[in-house]
Amino acid sequence: CSSYGNRNFWRYYTDWFGNPTGLMPSGVQRTRAAGDSRYETSVALSAAAYPTGAATVYVAVGSFYADGLAAAPAAATVKAPLLLTDSTALPAEVEAEIRRLAPQSIVVVGGEGVVSPAVYDRLATLAPSIRRDAGADRYETARQIALASFPSGAARVFLASGADFPDALAVSAAAGALGGPVLLVPEGAATADTATLETLAALKTTSLVVAGGASAVSDAYVTSIRTASGIATVARYGGSDRYETAAAINKFAFPSAAGAYVASGLDFPDALSAAAVAGATKSPLVLSMPECLPVVSVRSMVEAKVGKVSFVGGSGVLGQPVYDFQQC
């Protein structure tokens, strides 16, 4: 009679008769990477993925998603964690993790209005080399990250809307695994700007992967790139919602995978750091609701024959039913 009634019916039915979809994962090793804050969760991911240290560390602000979306595939490409910071002060737990990692270089993502000079100066004491990848807005920042992180070029480039985070997060893990950057598209844009076309030319791009449907990245925008640049190969992966889009991307990028990362599809911080680790380990980033896993998300893991799943975030972010693979 209501969404709660449907949910309770599902629970009783599956308790008595099992999962009617037949998609329940079995024999899967489960872990949880979580902390008391988004900063501690990014540290937990880093510690689990890089127990012996990392040559490079990426740092992005944890209060806003835009700059970090493009940072995740860049970090994944060089096997670097993506740690989160407050805009005006470096969290103590993040500083401690960077000291443990003992990197040779740190890449700060975002301008001084996002990651302050005070944070940058503090980070500069933690590694021999440091640089800032930044532009006037999220779109220019993404282009700067792409050019700095892929100096030899990138045959495949991924496009995602810069107006919201879910599609870009899912595709950033895929981009990191497949070795390409993510460029962000302004909301409602019908024509690619000159700076984007110049970036694609500099990267010697020959194919595009578009995340989301035409409402996220318009067909006209993609056509304008093809017309101006001559890029003939374009693939689009989308669905009716963020969960279906993520599943479609993962099916393309990860037809099989040893492991997967599950993060909230309703908020960005945990997924931001998880995307970098997922890309580096060639694992899909699966999006979930807080109290249940969408069937399409479970299906994507079952079809990829995932044997290990890391749930990112505490029980307040991903509840026990998610950990138990309860579907919705």
Solvent accessible surface area in square Angstrom, and as a share of the most:
residue,aa,sasa,rsa
1,C,175,1.05
2,S,59,0.38
3,S,85,0.55
4,Y,142,0.54
5,G,31,0.29
6,N,100,0.51
7,R,87,0.32
8,N,58,0.30
9,F,136,0.57
10,W,55,0.19
11,R,72,0.26
12,Y,148,0.56
13,Y,79,0.30
14,T,29,0.17
15,D,116,0.60
16,W,199,0.70
17,F,148,0.62
18,G,31,0.30
19,N,26,0.14
20,P,79,0.49
21,T,57,0.33
22,G,66,0.63
23,L,26,0.13
24,M,85,0.38
25,P,21,0.13
26,S,101,0.65
27,G,85,0.82
28,V,27,0.15
29,Q,105,0.47
30,R,92,0.34
31,T,61,0.35
32,R,79,0.29
33,A,10,0.08
34,A,38,0.29
35,G,28,0.27
36,D,140,0.72
37,S,43,0.28
38,R,83,0.30
39,Y,38,0.14
40,E,59,0.26
41,T,3,0.02
42,S,2,0.01
43,V,27,0.15
44,A,28,0.22
45,L,4,0.02
46,S,1,0.01
47,A,41,0.31
48,A,80,0.62
49,A,33,0.25
50,Y,25,0.09
51,P,92,0.58
52,T,136,0.79
53,G,19,0.18
54,A,11,0.09
55,A,69,0.53
56,T,22,0.13
57,V,0,0.00
58,Y,5,0.02
59,V,0,0.00
60,A,0,0.00
61,V,4,0.02
62,G,0,0.00
63,S,72,0.46
64,F,88,0.37
65,Y,28,0.11
66,A,1,0.01
67,D,11,0.06
68,G,0,0.00
69,L,0,0.00
70,A,3,0.02
71,A,0,0.00
72,A,0,0.00
73,P,0,0.00
74,A,1,0.01
75,A,0,0.00
76,A,2,0.01
77,T,54,0.31
78,V,75,0.43
79,K,111,0.47
80,A,0,0.00
81,P,1,0.01
82,L,3,0.01
83,L,0,0.00
84,L,0,0.00
85,T,0,0.00
86,D,54,0.28
87,S,32,0.20
88,T,94,0.55
89,A,58,0.45
90,L,23,0.11
91,P,21,0.13
92,A,79,0.61
93,E,58,0.26
94,V,0,0.00
95,E,23,0.11
96,A,59,0.46
97,E,9,0.04
98,I,0,0.00
99,R,133,0.49
100,R,99,0.36
101,L,5,0.02
102,A,68,0.53
103,P,4,0.02
104,Q,112,0.50
105,S,30,0.19
106,I,0,0.00
107,V,4,0.02
108,V,0,0.00
109,V,0,0.00
110,G,0,0.00
111,G,19,0.18
112,E,108,0.49
113,G,78,0.75
114,V,41,0.24
115,V,0,0.00
116,S,17,0.11
117,P,66,0.41
118,A,65,0.51
119,V,1,0.01
120,Y,49,0.18
121,D,89,0.46
122,R,112,0.41
123,L,0,0.00
124,A,40,0.31
125,T,91,0.53
126,L,19,0.09
127,A,13,0.10
128,P,106,0.66
129,S,59,0.38
130,I,41,0.21
131,R,94,0.34
132,R,61,0.22
133,D,7,0.04
134,A,31,0.24
135,G,24,0.23
136,A,96,0.75
137,D,73,0.38
138,R,60,0.22
139,Y,42,0.16
140,E,53,0.24
141,T,3,0.02
142,A,1,0.01
143,R,34,0.12
144,Q,69,0.31
145,I,3,0.01
146,A,1,0.01
147,L,67,0.34
148,A,45,0.35
149,S,19,0.12
150,F,16,0.07
151,P,117,0.73
152,S,108,0.70
153,G,22,0.21
154,A,5,0.04
155,A,64,0.49
156,R,85,0.31
157,V,0,0.00
158,F,0,0.00
159,L,1,0.00
160,A,0,0.00
161,S,13,0.08
162,G,0,0.00
163,A,43,0.33
164,D,62,0.32
165,F,21,0.09
166,P,6,0.04
167,D,26,0.14
168,A,0,0.00
169,L,1,0.00
170,A,0,0.00
171,V,0,0.00
172,S,0,0.00
173,A,0,0.00
174,A,0,0.00
175,A,0,0.00
176,G,7,0.07
177,A,11,0.09
178,L,67,0.33
179,G,37,0.35
180,G,0,0.00
181,P,3,0.02
182,V,1,0.01
183,L,3,0.02
184,L,7,0.04
185,V,2,0.01
186,P,48,0.30
187,E,139,0.62
188,G,73,0.70
189,A,21,0.16
190,A,57,0.44
191,T,95,0.55
192,A,6,0.05
193,D,63,0.33
194,T,93,0.54
195,A,36,0.28
196,T,5,0.03
197,L,43,0.21
198,E,107,0.48
199,T,5,0.03
200,L,3,0.02
201,A,73,0.57
202,A,57,0.44
203,L,2,0.01
204,K,146,0.62
205,T,13,0.08
206,T,88,0.51
207,S,20,0.13
208,L,1,0.01
209,V,5,0.03
210,V,0,0.00
211,A,0,0.00
212,G,1,0.01
213,G,29,0.28
214,A,53,0.41
215,S,123,0.79
216,A,27,0.21
217,V,1,0.00
218,S,31,0.20
219,D,86,0.45
220,A,53,0.41
221,Y,2,0.01
222,V,10,0.06
223,T,77,0.45
224,S,23,0.15
225,I,0,0.00
226,R,109,0.40
227,T,112,0.65
228,A,66,0.51
229,S,51,0.33
230,G,58,0.56
231,I,9,0.04
232,A,74,0.57
233,T,81,0.47
234,V,43,0.25
235,A,32,0.25
236,R,79,0.29
237,Y,54,0.21
238,G,35,0.34
239,G,36,0.35
240,S,96,0.62
241,D,67,0.35
242,R,72,0.26
243,Y,22,0.08
244,E,68,0.31
245,T,4,0.02
246,A,2,0.02
247,A,9,0.07
248,A,29,0.22
249,I,0,0.00
250,N,5,0.03
251,K,140,0.59
252,F,59,0.25
253,A,12,0.10
254,F,9,0.04
255,P,101,0.63
256,S,79,0.51
257,A,13,0.10
258,A,89,0.69
259,G,9,0.09
260,A,2,0.02
261,Y,32,0.12
262,V,0,0.00
263,A,0,0.00
264,S,7,0.05
265,G,1,0.01
266,L,96,0.48
267,D,67,0.35
268,F,20,0.08
269,P,7,0.04
270,D,17,0.09
271,A,0,0.00
272,L,0,0.00
273,S,2,0.02
274,A,0,0.00
275,A,0,0.00
276,A,0,0.00
277,V,3,0.01
278,A,0,0.00
279,G,2,0.02
280,A,9,0.07
281,T,73,0.42
282,K,123,0.52
283,S,6,0.04
284,P,4,0.02
285,L,0,0.00
286,V,3,0.02
287,L,1,0.01
288,S,0,0.00
289,M,75,0.33
290,P,47,0.30
291,E,81,0.36
292,C,15,0.09
293,L,0,0.00
294,P,12,0.08
295,V,34,0.20
296,V,36,0.21
297,S,3,0.02
298,V,0,0.00
299,R,92,0.34
300,S,16,0.11
301,M,5,0.02
302,V,52,0.30
303,E,88,0.39
304,A,5,0.04
305,K,167,0.71
306,V,13,0.07
307,G,38,0.37
308,K,101,0.43
309,V,2,0.01
310,S,16,0.11
311,F,0,0.00
312,V,0,0.00
313,G,1,0.01
314,G,23,0.22
315,S,79,0.51
316,G,79,0.76
317,V,55,0.32
318,L,1,0.00
319,G,4,0.04
320,Q,100,0.44
321,P,30,0.19
322,V,0,0.00
323,Y,45,0.17
324,D,69,0.36
325,F,11,0.04
326,Q,38,0.17
327,Q,3,0.01
328,C,68,0.40
